């Protein structure tokens, strides 16, 4: 169940697995009620240029990858912000 069935699918998944380090992060600060300051990291998206270059280097920048990129970006950003927010 939910196994990747094609070599292309496996390669695309590997690119997305490696792409987590290509996040665009905004850093802001919030003043705490105690008077201190807390830094807040907010993911704004994936660096598409870097992720596409990674896919090209891994020979899998085909249509499947390009079709999935916006959907995967939304999931990665949501999960990052839930975990780090």
Secondary structure, DSSP 8 states (H G I E B T S, - for coil): -----SHHHHHHHHHHHHGGG-EEEEEEEEE-TTS-EEEEEEEEEE-HHHHHHHHHHTT--SHHHHHHHHHHHHHHHHHHHHHH-
